[in-house]
């Protein structure tokens, strides 16, 4: 028998440590090559580690919740299975050193996978599972009846139910049940996408056309759940009743915690302090923001924009056959505007590079490509995945890229490579109902644009005060590269597109 030890690999580019979030195996389990051993959290993402060996797990060398350095042995696997002959039954053949099935920190060649080399194995983990959250104990809980697709529901006496109970209990077997009134806004009102904080954070309003059966949609409406915020697990990517159950359980757990948050007032204050270790994404974010804030002299400017024509344009795109099934939002127009304005003001799409020898000399690297970052507030912390070569994408292709970015981030499947190499960032704080802010520049960049909420406000147009859709743009710039004149011209160009999207046709 040969004992193989699996060392923690570098699953990104230059990562030095990772936390063991959860083990998916235990001693005595048999594993095959590429079976998931554990879930780890790096400084950038949550990743599932596949086994490079086949055999039987003999020992877990690192407990859950511990952070270890890359190269540390985390698990040992023997090369024998429970069903293999013992030495007394048959001779043991010579065992060669087992090569890992996957190479970490390296993508396969272009001809190895049709998807650009990202299908080499289950390297990326899923996000936090809402159904792991415990609900408050209930005195009674009827069984969840199946819908018309999953089978006939069990016949039970009709009881008055709340909208929340309708989620778990499904449609009643007989008799009408009054549902809470649902106020509908006009289809193109931006508040549909931006009027409340959600799990998706700054990008929660990106998805609109979510697959779900009519009964599931009705339950979501009754409970005030935005289907775009629910991680879909259906076979065709649709949101199921079970997905709503998990999502509602998480919401209930958050409310339950609020009742006991302040703790017992009679206890000493020192015993009422919760100590949260800073690690993973939060640790990396904190380090990057401090380095950026204190190394790059920030300057911020703001501009109010009449985005009424952008709202009209978005409405027409939604009704267009070419964009059928594609989520379209004002963020799409802003992204296109940033790309257009950066071409007219190239220095905002650059990097300040200090001389490696520590001297005062430095260089400004102006990039003739746009890797557009979209800041995303996820349950695991702030992430900034970017769309590679966004300048080459048509409006439809950019919309698809934004949709994919949002879906991947909400599901916790953003890969480290998707967060590297950004050149300019957009943060959609309007998704949380915020008007504007002073964002911190993403490290390695010199500009970031904050997109505020779009609201109807009184606006003077041709000497008359009329209601218009108004937003406020905020921009922060590295003053070593972008001076006041350049930052003002760049922001004015972005605003010009939001005021008149037809300029994109030039």
LORO-822216 format. One record per residue (C-alpha): x, y, z. Coordinates in pm, 1 decimal, padded with zeros to 6 digits. Example, Ala and Ser with C-alpha at 12.3 -4.5 7.8 and 13.67 -1.06 7.14 Angstrom:
LORO-822216
REC | 01230.0 | -00450.0 | 00780.0
REC | 01367.0 | -00106.0 | 00714.0
//
This chain:
LORO-822216
REC | 00000.0 | 00000.0 | 00000.0
REC | 00125.0 | 00347.7 | -00092.8
REC | 00016.8 | 00654.6 | 00103.4
REC | -00024.1 | 00971.9 | -00103.8
REC | -00037.4 | 01314.3 | 00057.7
REC | -00214.6 | 01594.2 | -00128.9
REC | -00055.4 | 01936.2 | -00079.0
REC | -00262.5 | 02255.2 | -00100.0
REC | -00208.4 | 02383.2 | -00456.4
REC | -00197.9 | 02739.2 | -00589.0
REC | -00536.3 | 02751.5 | -00760.4
REC | -00485.4 | 03107.3 | -00880.0
REC | -00180.7 | 03304.8 | -00982.3
REC | 00063.1 | 03359.0 | -00700.5
REC | -00175.4 | 03286.3 | -00410.6
REC | 00009.1 | 03200.8 | -00089.9
REC | -00261.0 | 03067.8 | 00142.9
REC | -00619.2 | 02944.7 | 00162.5
REC | -00877.3 | 02848.7 | 00422.7
REC | -01028.7 | 02500.6 | 00440.3
REC | -01398.9 | 02589.2 | 00438.7
REC | -01549.2 | 02239.3 | 00440.4
REC | -01444.5 | 01881.4 | 00381.3
REC | -01652.2 | 01678.0 | 00137.4
REC | -01494.5 | 01345.5 | 00241.5
REC | -01401.6 | 01173.2 | 00567.7
REC | -01151.7 | 00903.4 | 00665.6
REC | -01254.1 | 00570.4 | 00517.6
REC | -01427.0 | 00718.7 | 00212.4
REC | -01325.0 | 00590.7 | -00128.1
REC | -01243.9 | 00860.3 | -00384.4
REC | -01179.2 | 00855.8 | -00757.2
REC | -00970.3 | 01097.0 | -00957.5
REC | -01146.3 | 01437.3 | -00980.9
REC | -01385.1 | 01364.1 | -00692.6
REC | -01422.8 | 01680.6 | -00483.0
REC | -01219.7 | 01657.5 | -00163.9
REC | -01289.7 | 01991.3 | -00002.4
REC | -01394.3 | 02349.6 | -00053.5
REC | -01135.6 | 02621.9 | 00006.6
REC | -01154.4 | 03000.2 | 00018.6
REC | -00864.8 | 03190.4 | -00129.8
REC | -00809.4 | 03562.8 | -00129.1
REC | -01020.6 | 03583.6 | -00443.6
REC | -01283.0 | 03309.2 | -00461.2
REC | -01438.3 | 02989.6 | -00328.6
REC | -01292.1 | 02682.6 | -00500.7
REC | -01356.6 | 02308.1 | -00492.6
REC | -01041.8 | 02094.2 | -00492.9
REC | -01064.2 | 01770.6 | -00695.5
REC | -00866.2 | 01466.0 | -00594.1
REC | -00555.0 | 01390.3 | -00799.2
REC | -00553.9 | 01036.5 | -00655.0
REC | -00782.0 | 00734.2 | -00649.2
REC | -00799.5 | 00534.9 | -00330.8
REC | -00920.9 | 00550.2 | 00028.8
REC | -00902.6 | 00859.2 | 00249.6
REC | -00687.1 | 00776.4 | 00551.9
REC | -00662.4 | 01113.5 | 00729.5
REC | -00771.8 | 01477.2 | 00707.8
REC | -00456.7 | 01667.0 | 00801.7
REC | -00611.6 | 02016.4 | 00835.2
REC | -00938.5 | 02093.1 | 01020.4
REC | -01216.9 | 02305.5 | 00875.0
REC | -01179.9 | 02679.3 | 00930.7
REC | -00799.3 | 02674.3 | 00940.1
REC | -00588.4 | 02882.6 | 00699.3
REC | -00275.1 | 02711.2 | 00568.9
REC | 00002.8 | 02801.0 | 00327.6
REC | 00019.9 | 02670.9 | -00027.8
REC | 00222.4 | 02347.7 | -00031.1
REC | 00094.6 | 02225.6 | 00307.4
REC | -00026.2 | 01864.6 | 00312.3
REC | -00401.2 | 01868.2 | 00378.0
REC | -00514.4 | 01507.1 | 00320.8
REC | -00365.4 | 01159.6 | 00285.7
REC | -00508.3 | 00898.0 | 00048.9
REC | -00398.3 | 00535.4 | 00021.9
REC | -00395.1 | 00368.5 | -00316.5
REC | -00609.4 | 00074.1 | -00203.7
REC | -00987.2 | 00044.0 | -00219.2
REC | -01202.7 | -00149.5 | 00026.3
REC | -01268.5 | -00409.9 | -00240.9
REC | -00904.7 | -00459.6 | -00337.9
REC | -00733.6 | -00791.6 | -00252.5
REC | -00528.7 | -00786.0 | 00065.5
REC | -00161.0 | -00883.9 | 00065.0
REC | -00261.8 | -01225.1 | 00196.2
REC | -00493.3 | -01283.5 | -00099.5
REC | -00284.7 | -01157.2 | -00386.1
REC | 00052.0 | -00998.4 | -00450.3
REC | 00058.3 | -00623.0 | -00445.5
REC | 00187.9 | -00482.2 | -00776.6
REC | 00452.1 | -00215.8 | -00779.9
REC | 00296.0 | 00127.4 | -00755.5
REC | 00435.2 | 00416.2 | -00950.5
REC | 00417.0 | 00768.5 | -00818.1
REC | 00072.6 | 00904.2 | -00893.9
REC | 00067.6 | 01222.0 | -01098.9
REC | -00194.3 | 01480.9 | -01012.5
REC | -00485.3 | 01468.5 | -01250.7
REC | -00501.5 | 01845.2 | -01285.0
REC | -00235.7 | 02112.4 | -01304.1
REC | -00313.0 | 02414.0 | -01090.0
REC | -00223.7 | 02769.6 | -01178.0
REC | -00218.6 | 02679.2 | -01548.1
REC | -00494.5 | 02668.2 | -01807.9
REC | -00493.9 | 02394.6 | -02074.6
REC | -00404.0 | 02473.9 | -02431.9
REC | -00666.3 | 02621.2 | -02660.3
REC | -00721.4 | 02293.0 | -02838.6
REC | -00786.1 | 02101.2 | -02515.3
REC | -01128.3 | 02248.4 | -02445.1
REC | -01382.3 | 02416.3 | -02664.2
REC | -01461.6 | 02672.3 | -02393.9
REC | -01116.6 | 02829.2 | -02394.3
REC | -00961.3 | 02587.3 | -02148.0
REC | -01195.5 | 02646.3 | -01855.5
REC | -01342.6 | 02297.4 | -01855.4
REC | -01046.5 | 02112.6 | -01707.9
REC | -01239.3 | 01990.4 | -01403.8
REC | -01452.0 | 02105.8 | -01114.1
REC | -01210.3 | 02372.3 | -00994.9
REC | -01469.6 | 02628.2 | -00894.7
REC | -01698.4 | 02589.5 | -00595.9
REC | -02055.8 | 02695.6 | -00554.3
REC | -02156.6 | 02978.3 | -00328.0
REC | -02296.5 | 02954.9 | 00024.1
REC | -02593.1 | 02721.7 | 00035.9
REC | -02892.7 | 02896.2 | 00181.5
REC | -03058.6 | 02570.9 | 00286.4
REC | -02779.8 | 02514.7 | 00535.2
REC | -02933.3 | 02790.0 | 00748.4
REC | -03163.2 | 02659.6 | 01020.2
REC | -03511.8 | 02800.3 | 01053.2
REC | -03691.2 | 02880.9 | 01374.2
REC | -03878.2 | 02579.0 | 01510.7
REC | -04245.4 | 02589.0 | 01418.9
REC | -04525.5 | 02427.1 | 01609.1
REC | -04663.8 | 02268.4 | 01294.6
REC | -04529.3 | 02239.0 | 00947.2
REC | -04737.7 | 02076.0 | 00672.1
REC | -04556.7 | 01872.5 | 00412.5
REC | -04464.9 | 02050.9 | 00091.4
REC | -04707.9 | 01926.4 | -00174.4
REC | -04577.7 | 01873.0 | -00523.1
REC | -04689.0 | 02095.0 | -00806.3
REC | -04835.3 | 01986.2 | -01135.2
REC | -04492.2 | 01903.2 | -01270.8
REC | -04363.7 | 01698.2 | -00977.3
REC | -04685.2 | 01508.8 | -00908.3
REC | -05026.6 | 01545.2 | -00745.3
REC | -05037.7 | 01726.1 | -00412.0
REC | -05144.4 | 01550.3 | -00095.5
REC | -05500.5 | 01634.0 | 00006.0
REC | -05505.4 | 01815.9 | 00337.4
REC | -05764.8 | 02031.1 | 00516.0
REC | -05761.3 | 02387.9 | 00398.7
REC | -05616.7 | 02622.8 | 00660.5
REC | -05570.2 | 02999.9 | 00648.4
REC | -05213.0 | 03064.4 | 00540.7
REC | -04978.9 | 03355.5 | 00524.2
REC | -04787.3 | 03439.6 | 00210.2
REC | -04473.9 | 03300.3 | 00372.5
REC | -04646.1 | 02967.8 | 00445.9
REC | -04758.2 | 02952.7 | 00085.1
REC | -04393.8 | 02910.1 | -00009.7
REC | -04345.9 | 02591.9 | 00190.3
REC | -04698.2 | 02452.2 | 00162.2
REC | -04757.2 | 02508.9 | -00208.4
REC | -05103.1 | 02576.5 | -00358.6
REC | -05400.6 | 02460.9 | -00143.8
REC | -05590.7 | 02147.5 | -00240.1
REC | -05923.9 | 02327.7 | -00242.1
REC | -06074.3 | 02667.7 | -00181.5
REC | -05942.1 | 03012.7 | -00260.6
REC | -05671.0 | 03173.1 | -00054.4
REC | -05639.5 | 03548.5 | -00059.5
REC | -05293.5 | 03658.0 | -00164.7
REC | -05142.4 | 03990.7 | -00058.8
REC | -05191.0 | 04267.5 | -00309.0
REC | -04892.0 | 04320.5 | -00532.0
REC | -04821.0 | 04668.3 | -00663.2
REC | -04670.9 | 04658.9 | -01008.5
REC | -04448.3 | 04934.5 | -01140.6
REC | -04410.2 | 05017.7 | -01508.3
REC | -04186.3 | 04763.7 | -01680.5
REC | -03906.0 | 05007.7 | -01753.8
REC | -03897.2 | 05177.6 | -01414.2
REC | -03541.1 | 05145.0 | -01283.2
REC | -03670.7 | 05091.2 | -00931.4
REC | -03758.9 | 04739.0 | -01040.4
REC | -03389.8 | 04670.3 | -01053.7
REC | -03253.9 | 04904.5 | -00793.3
REC | -03501.8 | 04974.5 | -00514.6
REC | -03379.6 | 04732.2 | -00247.6
REC | -03061.4 | 04566.6 | -00121.1
REC | -03031.7 | 04204.3 | -00226.6
REC | -02791.3 | 03913.4 | -00208.7
REC | -02645.1 | 04013.9 | -00540.4
REC | -02551.2 | 04355.4 | -00399.5
REC | -02433.2 | 04603.7 | -00655.4
REC | -02516.2 | 04375.9 | -00948.0
REC | -02838.0 | 04223.9 | -00820.0
REC | -03046.7 | 04411.3 | -01075.8
REC | -02868.3 | 04270.9 | -01379.6
REC | -03091.8 | 03970.3 | -01446.4
REC | -03459.6 | 04004.2 | -01534.1
REC | -03570.6 | 03722.2 | -01761.8
REC | -03540.8 | 03441.0 | -01507.9
REC | -03677.8 | 03095.6 | -01589.6
REC | -03948.8 | 02982.5 | -01347.0
REC | -04286.6 | 02808.3 | -01365.0
REC | -04601.7 | 03018.0 | -01307.9
REC | -04671.1 | 02874.6 | -00957.0
REC | -04315.8 | 02959.6 | -00852.2
REC | -04349.5 | 03311.9 | -00992.2
REC | -04674.4 | 03364.9 | -00799.1
REC | -04520.9 | 03252.0 | -00470.9
REC | -04220.7 | 03478.1 | -00529.8
REC | -04452.8 | 03774.7 | -00594.4
REC | -04654.1 | 03701.7 | -00280.1
REC | -04339.3 | 03692.9 | -00067.9
REC | -04174.8 | 03991.5 | -00234.5
REC | -03881.8 | 03782.7 | -00362.2
REC | -03698.8 | 03896.5 | -00673.7
REC | -03634.5 | 03578.2 | -00872.3
REC | -03312.7 | 03730.8 | -01003.7
REC | -03170.7 | 03709.8 | -00650.0
REC | -03235.9 | 03336.4 | -00614.2
REC | -02969.8 | 03087.0 | -00721.3
REC | -03142.4 | 02855.7 | -00968.8
REC | -03080.1 | 02480.5 | -00945.8
REC | -03335.5 | 02352.1 | -01197.4
REC | -03227.1 | 02120.8 | -01476.4
REC | -03271.9 | 02396.6 | -01737.9
REC | -03148.8 | 02676.0 | -01513.9
REC | -03495.5 | 02758.5 | -01378.5
REC | -03580.0 | 02864.1 | -01024.0
REC | -03763.9 | 02582.8 | -00843.4
REC | -03990.0 | 02577.5 | -00538.3
REC | -03701.0 | 02430.1 | -00340.1
REC | -03480.5 | 02725.3 | -00438.3
REC | -03742.7 | 02962.2 | -00296.4
REC | -03760.2 | 02754.8 | 00022.9
REC | -03382.8 | 02787.3 | 00067.3
REC | -03385.9 | 03158.8 | -00007.3
REC | -03676.0 | 03226.1 | 00230.8
REC | -03506.4 | 03019.0 | 00502.7
REC | -03202.9 | 03242.1 | 00477.3
REC | -03417.2 | 03555.6 | 00499.0
REC | -03598.4 | 03416.5 | 00802.5
REC | -03268.4 | 03334.1 | 00970.9
REC | -03148.1 | 03691.3 | 00921.5
REC | -03467.6 | 03826.0 | 01078.9
REC | -03441.5 | 03577.3 | 01366.3
REC | -03090.7 | 03694.1 | 01445.3
REC | -03207.3 | 04055.4 | 01467.0
REC | -03431.3 | 03973.9 | 01767.6
REC | -03134.5 | 03858.1 | 01974.9
REC | -02861.3 | 04071.6 | 01822.2
REC | -02811.2 | 04307.5 | 02116.8
REC | -02770.8 | 04022.0 | 02362.8
REC | -02840.7 | 04025.0 | 02735.5
REC | -02786.8 | 04370.8 | 02879.1
REC | -02692.6 | 04229.4 | 03218.6
REC | -02379.1 | 04064.5 | 03082.1
REC | -02047.4 | 04255.2 | 03083.5
REC | -01983.0 | 04445.7 | 02762.3
REC | -01665.3 | 04246.6 | 02696.9
REC | -01877.2 | 03931.4 | 02668.7
REC | -02107.4 | 04094.3 | 02416.1
REC | -01839.1 | 04156.3 | 02151.4
REC | -01832.8 | 03922.1 | 01853.4
REC | -01483.6 | 03870.1 | 01714.5
REC | -01481.3 | 03794.5 | 01341.9
REC | -01145.9 | 03680.3 | 01193.6
REC | -01042.2 | 03879.5 | 00886.3
REC | -00956.3 | 03628.2 | 00615.1
REC | -01031.0 | 03521.8 | 00260.3
REC | -01196.6 | 03777.7 | 00035.0
REC | -01241.6 | 04030.5 | 00316.8
REC | -00870.6 | 04017.6 | 00403.7
REC | -00764.3 | 04061.2 | 00041.4
REC | -01013.4 | 04344.0 | -00012.5
REC | -00900.1 | 04530.5 | 00298.4
REC | -00534.3 | 04505.7 | 00200.3
REC | -00599.9 | 04619.0 | -00156.2
REC | -00816.6 | 04914.4 | -00053.2
REC | -00563.0 | 05039.9 | 00202.0
REC | -00282.0 | 05015.2 | -00052.0
REC | -00488.5 | 05197.8 | -00313.1
REC | -00619.7 | 05468.7 | -00081.0
REC | -00276.7 | 05555.6 | 00059.4
REC | -00065.2 | 05510.3 | -00250.5
REC | -00282.5 | 05676.1 | -00517.2
REC | -00391.9 | 06036.0 | -00446.1
REC | -00766.3 | 06021.2 | -00508.0
REC | -00972.2 | 06302.2 | -00655.3
REC | -01349.5 | 06267.0 | -00703.5
REC | -01597.2 | 06459.7 | -00918.3
REC | -01972.7 | 06428.5 | -00969.6
REC | -02224.4 | 06510.5 | -01240.3
REC | -02605.6 | 06497.7 | -01251.9
REC | -02737.9 | 06343.5 | -01573.4
REC | -03076.6 | 06344.8 | -01743.2
REC | -03099.1 | 05974.4 | -01832.7
REC | -03454.8 | 05985.7 | -01970.5
REC | -03345.9 | 05892.8 | -02322.9
REC | -03135.9 | 05608.5 | -02184.7
REC | -03448.0 | 05475.9 | -02011.3
REC | -03643.1 | 05500.1 | -02337.2
REC | -03361.6 | 05323.5 | -02522.5
REC | -03352.6 | 05043.9 | -02263.9
REC | -03728.8 | 05001.1 | -02298.8
REC | -03697.3 | 04966.4 | -02677.5
REC | -03413.8 | 04713.8 | -02642.1
REC | -03625.7 | 04502.7 | -02407.2
REC | -03899.9 | 04492.1 | -02667.5
REC | -03658.8 | 04413.0 | -02950.5
REC | -03653.5 | 04062.4 | -03094.7
REC | -03274.2 | 04078.0 | -03114.2
REC | -03253.7 | 04110.2 | -02733.4
REC | -03523.4 | 03855.0 | -02653.7
REC | -03426.8 | 03656.2 | -02345.2
REC | -03137.6 | 03891.4 | -02263.1
REC | -03143.6 | 04110.0 | -01954.3
REC | -03107.9 | 04476.4 | -02049.4
REC | -03062.2 | 04750.1 | -01791.1
REC | -02923.8 | 05104.6 | -01777.3
REC | -02595.5 | 04952.2 | -01656.8
REC | -02548.3 | 04817.0 | -02010.2
REC | -02563.1 | 05168.8 | -02155.3
REC | -02329.8 | 05302.7 | -01887.2
REC | -02077.0 | 05026.8 | -01960.6
REC | -02084.9 | 05112.9 | -02329.9
REC | -02054.4 | 05482.9 | -02243.1
REC | -01743.7 | 05419.7 | -02028.8
REC | -01578.7 | 05226.5 | -02313.4
REC | -01664.1 | 05504.8 | -02561.3
REC | -01541.9 | 05782.2 | -02330.3
REC | -01216.9 | 05600.7 | -02246.1
REC | -01127.8 | 05587.6 | -02616.0
REC | -01161.8 | 05968.1 | -02625.0
REC | -00962.8 | 06008.6 | -02300.2
REC | -00710.6 | 05720.6 | -02304.5
REC | -00522.9 | 05810.9 | -01986.8
REC | -00814.9 | 05698.1 | -01768.3
REC | -00751.0 | 05342.8 | -01893.3
REC | -00398.8 | 05313.4 | -01760.3
REC | -00173.2 | 05197.9 | -01476.5
REC | 00088.5 | 05385.6 | -01274.3
REC | 00402.6 | 05169.3 | -01251.6
REC | 00679.8 | 05255.5 | -01004.7
REC | 01037.8 | 05168.3 | -01095.7
REC | 01137.8 | 04829.4 | -00957.1
REC | 01469.0 | 04963.4 | -00821.6
REC | 01287.7 | 05194.5 | -00579.6
REC | 01396.6 | 05515.7 | -00752.9
REC | 01166.4 | 05810.3 | -00813.7
REC | 01126.6 | 05726.5 | -01182.0
REC | 00798.1 | 05571.2 | -01291.7
REC | 00593.5 | 05492.3 | -01602.2
REC | 00231.9 | 05530.0 | -01706.0
REC | 00111.1 | 05228.6 | -01903.2
REC | -00181.7 | 05334.1 | -02123.3
REC | -00374.4 | 05024.0 | -02228.8
REC | -00525.8 | 04996.7 | -02572.7
REC | -00779.3 | 04741.5 | -02454.7
REC | -01057.0 | 04754.5 | -02196.7
REC | -01099.3 | 04485.9 | -01931.8
REC | -01409.5 | 04641.8 | -01777.9
REC | -01451.1 | 04559.4 | -01408.5
REC | -01795.6 | 04542.7 | -01248.9
REC | -01783.5 | 04570.6 | -00869.4
REC | -02008.6 | 04305.6 | -00714.8
REC | -02110.7 | 04294.1 | -00348.1
REC | -02168.3 | 03923.0 | -00281.7
REC | -02241.9 | 03738.3 | 00045.1
REC | -01870.2 | 03653.7 | 00059.2
REC | -01754.3 | 04012.8 | 00017.7
REC | -01667.8 | 04257.6 | -00256.9
REC | -01547.8 | 04112.8 | -00586.5
REC | -01454.0 | 04287.9 | -00910.0
REC | -01468.1 | 04043.6 | -01201.1
REC | -01397.4 | 04202.1 | -01537.9
REC | -01512.4 | 04156.7 | -01896.0
REC | -01206.3 | 04092.3 | -02110.0
REC | -01162.7 | 04306.7 | -02423.7
REC | -01497.0 | 04476.6 | -02369.0
REC | -01411.7 | 04728.4 | -02641.1
REC | -01457.9 | 04456.2 | -02905.6
REC | -01810.9 | 04359.2 | -02796.4
REC | -02130.6 | 04472.6 | -02963.3
REC | -02412.9 | 04601.2 | -02746.7
REC | -02578.0 | 04257.9 | -02749.5
REC | -02252.6 | 04077.7 | -02671.2
REC | -02183.3 | 04319.4 | -02386.7
REC | -02532.3 | 04253.1 | -02245.7
REC | -02468.0 | 03877.7 | -02254.5
REC | -02131.0 | 03926.5 | -02083.8
REC | -02290.7 | 04133.9 | -01806.5
REC | -02559.5 | 03869.5 | -01757.3
REC | -02302.1 | 03592.6 | -01731.3
REC | -02089.3 | 03796.2 | -01491.9
REC | -02389.9 | 03857.9 | -01265.6
REC | -02505.0 | 03495.2 | -01265.8
REC | -02156.3 | 03365.3 | -01192.3
REC | -02095.6 | 03612.7 | -00908.8
REC | -02432.8 | 03544.7 | -00741.3
REC | -02367.5 | 03169.0 | -00751.8
REC | -02020.8 | 03214.6 | -00597.8
REC | -01847.9 | 03066.1 | -00902.8
REC | -01630.4 | 03360.2 | -01005.8
REC | -01282.1 | 03229.5 | -01089.0
REC | -00961.4 | 03407.8 | -00984.4
REC | -00865.3 | 03466.5 | -01349.1
REC | -01189.3 | 03661.7 | -01400.1
REC | -01080.3 | 03915.0 | -01136.0
REC | -00730.6 | 03979.1 | -01269.4
REC | -00609.2 | 04227.9 | -01527.5
REC | -00887.0 | 04487.0 | -01495.2
REC | -00822.4 | 04828.2 | -01649.8
REC | -01121.1 | 05041.6 | -01534.8
REC | -01408.0 | 04967.2 | -01296.4
REC | -01779.4 | 05051.6 | -01270.4
REC | -01960.8 | 05014.8 | -00938.5
REC | -02341.0 | 05011.0 | -00956.8
REC | -02429.2 | 05155.9 | -00616.4
REC | -02767.0 | 05257.2 | -00758.3
REC | -02870.8 | 04892.4 | -00718.6
REC | -02889.1 | 04966.4 | -00344.9
REC | -03083.0 | 05289.0 | -00387.5
REC | -02777.5 | 05510.9 | -00332.8
REC | -02749.1 | 05838.1 | -00525.1
REC | -02370.1 | 05864.7 | -00543.5
REC | -02045.9 | 05806.0 | -00356.6
REC | -01667.8 | 05838.1 | -00360.7
REC | -01543.6 | 05491.0 | -00459.6
REC | -01186.0 | 05378.5 | -00400.9
REC | -00990.7 | 05296.1 | -00715.8
REC | -00927.7 | 04928.3 | -00777.4
REC | -00552.9 | 04851.9 | -00738.2
REC | -00365.4 | 04862.7 | -01068.1
REC | -00613.0 | 05108.6 | -01222.4
REC | -00645.0 | 05488.0 | -01222.5
REC | -01023.0 | 05541.7 | -01251.9
REC | -01353.3 | 05409.5 | -01120.6
REC | -01708.7 | 05526.3 | -01198.8
REC | -01996.6 | 05502.4 | -00948.6
REC | -02344.0 | 05469.7 | -01106.7
REC | -02617.8 | 05605.8 | -00880.3
REC | -02985.6 | 05520.4 | -00873.2
REC | -03214.3 | 05664.5 | -01143.0
REC | -03512.9 | 05854.4 | -01004.9
REC | -03778.3 | 06085.3 | -01139.1
REC | -03696.1 | 06439.3 | -01030.4
REC | -03801.8 | 06790.1 | -01134.8
REC | -03571.1 | 06906.3 | -01413.1
REC | -03555.0 | 07230.5 | -01608.6
REC | -03580.2 | 07163.7 | -01982.8
REC | -03625.5 | 07444.4 | -02235.5
REC | -03725.7 | 07679.2 | -01955.4
REC | -03992.3 | 07446.1 | -01813.5
REC | -03979.9 | 07233.4 | -01499.3
REC | -04082.1 | 06877.8 | -01590.6
REC | -04025.8 | 06532.2 | -01437.9
REC | -03724.8 | 06352.9 | -01585.7
REC | -03523.6 | 06040.8 | -01502.3
REC | -03213.1 | 06173.5 | -01325.0
REC | -02900.6 | 05995.0 | -01203.5
REC | -02573.6 | 06109.7 | -01050.8
REC | -02237.4 | 05979.5 | -01166.1
REC | -01939.8 | 05985.4 | -00932.2
REC | -01583.9 | 05925.4 | -01046.2
REC | -01259.5 | 05878.3 | -00853.2
REC | -00923.7 | 05918.6 | -01025.7
REC | -00555.9 | 05874.2 | -00949.7
REC | -00438.3 | 06235.3 | -00961.7
REC | -00085.7 | 06126.8 | -01055.9
REC | -00222.8 | 06020.0 | -01395.2
REC | -00558.8 | 06189.7 | -01440.5
REC | -00568.9 | 06561.8 | -01367.3
REC | -00881.1 | 06770.9 | -01313.3
REC | -00931.3 | 06865.4 | -01676.5
REC | -00902.4 | 06507.2 | -01804.4
REC | -01131.2 | 06364.8 | -01536.3
REC | -01393.7 | 06631.5 | -01610.3
REC | -01382.8 | 06563.3 | -01985.7
REC | -01410.1 | 06188.2 | -01930.0
REC | -01711.1 | 06222.0 | -01697.7
REC | -01874.2 | 06469.7 | -01937.5
REC | -01836.0 | 06218.9 | -02222.1
REC | -01993.1 | 05939.8 | -02014.3
REC | -02280.1 | 06171.6 | -01921.4
REC | -02328.1 | 06267.8 | -02287.7
REC | -02398.4 | 05905.7 | -02383.6
REC | -02651.6 | 05860.4 | -02102.4
REC | -02825.2 | 06180.2 | -02214.5
REC | -02820.2 | 06077.6 | -02582.2
REC | -02742.7 | 05707.2 | -02650.4
REC | -02762.5 | 05775.3 | -03024.7
REC | -02408.8 | 05915.1 | -02999.9
REC | -02292.6 | 05553.0 | -02980.3
REC | -02382.4 | 05523.0 | -03347.1
REC | -02114.1 | 05775.1 | -03448.0
//
